[in-house]
Amino acid sequence: MTYKKCENKNIFADNSTVDVQFEGNEVLLIKQKKWTTKELETQVAAFHYTGEKLPIDPDVEKARLPPFALAFYKYIFFKSRLPDETELWEYYVNRHFTTIDDEHIQTGIRGTLKTFATTSVKARLLRSYPSLVRDFHFYVLCLTSGQFERVSYSLRQDYFEGIDLCVHYSGFEFHVSILLNSQRARTYKNQKYGRHTEMPKNEVVMLFDLTQFGQVKKKIKLFSSNHVEILIEELKRRIGSCNFEVPE
């Protein structure tokens, strides 16, 4: 299922559906939506966030739960707006879990049913929620900046390959990962790109500091156009210092 920016005038009666395609074992629902940073920032400013300083359950933290991003982006796809934390939780838990009792929920992980404390799963989702919102807002910042030839996001690439964003700039394609400038993020970066490991030329890992240039919408901090400019400066540096092959 894909959102598609297109000029197709043949839009169906819901004013967003471009096409529904069946081919082999694949089904594609193609929708059109023009995103703006203003609408997202207005939504975020109205959200009530309760995910701070929640207890951590080690069993839930290490469990390979169904990805929160799957529920988050499916919600955006079908609703054409951001979910607040309650909407995301209800959308996620209703599609991936069975309620056992007032305190426990159950889901299948690698063929085995696993039971977890409901509050612990919700706490983990809420800790991830600001990052999900922030990443999608940054995608729209890049999309609407007018400085890239193409900006795209793939949940598959994000979840399985760690690529937050794909951008085309000055004829070159870059895979961008956005991390907050924290000790945890720096450790991750060092582990992924050790001293003897050469980073792929088209892969860019950005450590952004939200204390500089960040926007605060209630309790959720967002990136700003200044962070887009920082990314562009890094892309210019990469292009100037590396021998890239321009894609045909």
Residue pairs with C-beta under 8 A, 6 or more apart in sequence:
1 27
1 28
1 29
1 30
1 31
1 74
1 77
2 28
2 29
2 30
2 31
3 30
3 31
3 32
3 33
3 77
4 18
4 30
4 31
4 32
5 32
5 34
6 18
6 32
8 18
8 32
10 18
11 17
11 18
11 32
12 18
16 31
16 32
16 33
16 80
17 29
17 30
17 31
17 32
18 30
18 31
18 32
19 28
19 29
19 30
20 27
20 28
20 29
20 30
21 27
21 28
21 30
22 28
31 77
31 80
33 80
35 140
35 143
35 144
36 140
36 144
37 137
37 140
37 141
37 144
39 81
40 82
40 136
40 137
40 140
41 137
41 215
41 217
41 222
43 81
43 82
44 82
44 133
44 137
44 217
44 218
44 220
44 222
45 217
45 218
46 84
46 218
47 82
47 84
47 85
47 217
47 218
47 220
48 84
48 85
48 218
49 85
49 126
49 129
49 130
49 218
49 219
49 220
50 85
50 126
51 85
51 123
51 126
51 127
51 129
51 130
52 219
54 123
54 126
54 127
55 120
55 123
56 123
56 124
57 116
57 117
57 120
57 123
57 124
59 116
59 120
60 116
60 117
60 120
60 121
60 123
60 124
61 124
63 109
63 114
63 116
64 109
64 110
65 96
65 107
65 109
65 121
65 124
66 92
66 96
66 107
67 159
68 88
68 92
68 125
68 128
68 129
68 132
69 132
69 155
69 158
69 159
70 155
70 159
71 88
71 91
71 92
71 95
71 96
72 83
72 88
72 132
72 136
73 136
73 155
74 91
75 83
75 87
75 88
75 91
76 82
76 83
76 136
82 133
82 136
83 91
85 126
85 129
88 125
88 129
88 132
89 122
89 125
89 126
92 125
93 105
93 118
93 121
93 122
96 107
97 105
97 106
97 107
97 121
98 105
98 106
98 107
99 105
99 106
99 118
100 106
100 115
103 117
103 118
103 119
104 115
104 116
104 117
104 118
105 115
105 116
105 118
105 121
106 113
106 114
106 115
106 116
107 113
107 114
107 116
108 114
130 219
130 220
130 221
133 220
133 222
134 220
134 221
134 222
134 223
135 164
135 178
136 153
137 222
137 223
138 164
138 165
138 178
138 222
138 223
138 227
138 228
139 151
139 153
139 165
141 223
141 224
141 225
141 227
141 228
142 148
142 151
142 165
142 167
142 228
142 231
143 151
145 225
145 228
147 169
147 228
147 232
148 167
148 168
148 169
149 168
149 169
149 171
150 166
150 167
150 168
151 165
151 166
151 167
151 168
152 165
152 166
152 167
153 164
153 165
153 166
154 163
154 166
157 163
157 166
157 175
158 164
161 175
162 177
162 192
163 175
163 176
163 177
163 203
164 176
164 177
164 178
165 175
165 176
165 177
165 178
166 173
166 174
166 175
166 176
167 173
167 174
167 176
167 231
167 235
168 174
169 232
169 235
169 239
170 235
170 236
170 239
171 246
171 247
172 202
172 235
172 239
172 244
172 246
172 247
173 202
173 247
174 202
174 203
174 204
174 235
174 238
175 200
175 202
175 203
175 204
176 204
176 205
176 206
176 231
177 203
177 204
177 205
177 206
178 206
178 208
178 223
179 185
179 188
179 189
179 205
179 206
179 207
179 208
180 207
180 208
180 209
180 210
181 207
181 208
181 209
181 210
185 207
186 207
189 205
189 207
192 205
193 199
193 205
199 205
201 238
201 242
201 244
202 244
204 231
204 234
204 235
204 238
206 227
206 230
206 231
206 234
208 223
208 227
208 230
210 221
210 223
212 226
213 223
213 224
213 226
213 227
214 221
214 222
214 223
214 224
215 221
215 222
215 223
215 224
216 222
